[in-house]
Amino acid sequence: MRPALSAATVAFSYHPILDNTVMLAGLRAAVIGLLLLAFWGPSLPLQPLQTVVLLDQSPSAREAVWQVAPRLQLPGAQYVAFASGAIQVAGPTARRLDLGEGTRLGEALAKARELKADRIVLVSDGLFQDRAEPIGIPIYSLYQPPSPNLSVVLTGPALPAKGETVEVRAVLESTTAVRAQLTFNGPAGVVERAVQLEPGRSSVGYRFRLDGPSTVTVRVESPLGLEQGRLELSPTDSTRVWVLGDAALARYLRAQGFSVEERKEITLPIRAEVVALGVGARDLSAAELDALQSFLNQGGSLLWTATPQGLFFGGWERTSLADSLPVEPVEEPGGVGIVLVLDVSGSMLEDDKLGLAVTGSLELIRSARPQDYIGVVVFSDRPRWLFRPRPMTEQGRKEAESLLLSTQAGGGTMIRRAYLEALEALEQVPTESKQVIALTDGLAADVTPDLFDAAREASPRIKTNTVAIGADADGRFLRELAQAGDGTYWDVPRPEDLPRFFLEEAQRVFRREALEGSFPVAVRPHPITRAANPPPLSVILPAKTKPWAQTLLSSGEGTVLAVGESGRGRVAALTTDLSRSWQGWQGAPALLGELLRWLSQTPARPRVQAVRELDGVRVTLEGQFERPRLRAAGQEQPMAPVGPLRFETWLPREAVGEAVVFENEQPRLRLQLPSLPEWRLEDGRENLRRLSELSGGRLLADATELRELAGRKAYNLQWPLIALAVVLFLLERYLERRRGHRGL
């Protein structure tokens, strides 16, 4: 039997248990207290808040902001002046007139973010020209009323038709009562109007007949100053045309009311519906040719004319655009045999004469037809065949080009054996026409009388043509050799002219010459040729229409005018020189006008226009569309049909930025919506209130409330308190478990 415990022993064993119970209760109370404190959300102020003050220096607000500026001094604040742009300034009294004439709040907010603002004070009239969204920083706005102003904007009809009587309206917005004098100037002459304006918006109209591109201006004089507006209108069928190298065509098109711009080069973007090309392909760079191909693929149109530098004279049939050309040269029966005797001595390295000669030789090869034979023998100290005469089939041209590009220079100038081997090789060529083209830039060291004898003996079966490059060439020898060979001597003083010389020689040798005389023209029915009865042509370039194109005008077997479609655009080629043909024909401008209108009416070249009017932005679309939709300002809405191939929709007056026309969920056109005017009848105070509340700030009543914004950046204690509560809870659980083990 166990002995009974004494009272002292019992008291001694219960003391630790009592202590643990008190401790556990204290820990539980501490955990609950910490959680309640964390829920309350205490914080510790550590450092002052960084304040950035945005000062509106736009024309409508700057006067009011400058007046309140001395009361905007805040300890430790940074200041940013903004209008169209934004820049940090030393203090609130800084005056900046170099920041543009608009109001772009987004620029100012971005600057405040760069300055690591904890809060923003915005001093403005609230008339912004962009959609500035809150950036996660509280904005406290101080409204300043805009200065008195009278503004004028000219608005006109969207996509007006030619011959339509249109009305251009001067939209006047005044912030105060004022008397103004309006003076319109345009196609209907000068019109003056005196008006009494009240605060708000009003408009005055100016009507005239739109027969071509027109400009209307308005001048508004009042005690508030002088305001002017300008509007350019073009009828929808006033096609914009870029003309390169064909002054006669440009004159005809201007007579038809087209907007014609004569240019010497192609630049991006191409701001035209049609590009007329009377220049040669060599007159344009590779980048310009690529731009024309892209223009055609996107729905633009091209017209080639047969000026002395254009069409086949310009080598267009050998460019990347050859597949889009609706005509091709008529190939004469029978081929031509040519051997090029090319100097590759050391002197040809000077001024890149060899490189230019190779470039020109490549033009000769690319101009050749499959029935033509070409060979190249080079000479320096001794002759060497790059390739003997071979047919210029596609494979033959590729091999010839590769061999020519590998040519290197060095050594002396020994022409005799190379020339004699060229004559011998041509004897075996099965063509009726044969010729040698000998090219050198120096003095041949092995000229003997038998060279001239060989040239005379070979002629007239084989002609010898010679080319002197630069001032150091032996012109006397080359001239005599050409005379003995019944050929032609050419002097090319500038090496950079070699490629053009070879191109012109290729046109002559391979029958690329215009025919002169009187060539009757036959007309085939087409909307372009309706009522056309052209007289005979004075000059025509032998050509035929490609299978995929359509002949509209012809002369015998030859094509005069052919049209077709390529990419998403249209193409046409005219094989006569307008400066020599149809000069006295009064119907020429009308025929060419119909041709240009047809070229410009491509499904892929729609027009879209946005016009800011009294109650919103009217967007008009013209072209072949199926249920188009307009997406702007994050919203999408359908465009309703309002006429044949014409659609329209309206956007809210505050809509700005970019809009996109969609069809079948695919973007088709992009346009920039007209910006909001600087002064306008709008509640700027409400704009600021809404912006401030969205950002977590508020609209201030006056500048004295700025003092209430003083404070320090607080450190939130919520999470540290929660963490401490978790630690104490775990400790309490540990002690509870330990006491349980002791009890056992």
Secondary structure, 3 states (H helix, E strand, C coil): CCCCCCHHHHHHHHHHHHHHHHHHHHHHHHHHHHHHHHHHCCEEEEEECCEEEEEECCCCCHHHHHHHHHHHCCCCCEEEEECCCEEEECCCCCCCCCCCCCCCHHHHHHHHHHCCCCEEEEEECCCCCCCCCCCCCCEEEEECCCCCCEEEEEECCCCCCCCCEEEEEEEEEECCCEEEEEEEEECCEEEEEEEEECCEEEEEEEEEECCCCEEEEEEEEECCEEEEEEEEECCCCCCEEEEECCHHHHHHHHHCCCEEEECCCCCCCCCCCEEEECCCHHHCCHHHHHHHHHHHHCCCEEEEECCCCCHHHHCHHHCCCHHHCCEEECCCCCCEEEEEEEECCHHHHHHHHHHHHHHHHHHHHHHCCCCCEEEEEEECCCEEEEEEEEECCHHHHHHHHHHHHCCCCCCCCCCHHHHHHHHHHHHCCCCCEEEEEEEECCCCCCCCHHHHHHHHHHCCCEEEEEEEECCCCCHHHHHHHHHHCCCCEEEECCHHHHHHHHHHHHHHHCCCCCEEEEECCEECCCHHHCCCCCCCEEEECCEEECCCCEEEEEECCEEEEEEEEECCEEEEEECCCCCCCCCCCCCHHHHHHHHHHHHHCCCCCCEEEEEECCCCEEEEEECCCCCCEEEECCEEEECEEEECCEEEEEECCCCCEEEEEEECCEEEEEEEECCCCCCCCCCHHHHHHHHHHHHCCCEECCHHHHHHHCCEEEEECHHHHHHHHHHHHHHHHHHHHHHHHHHC
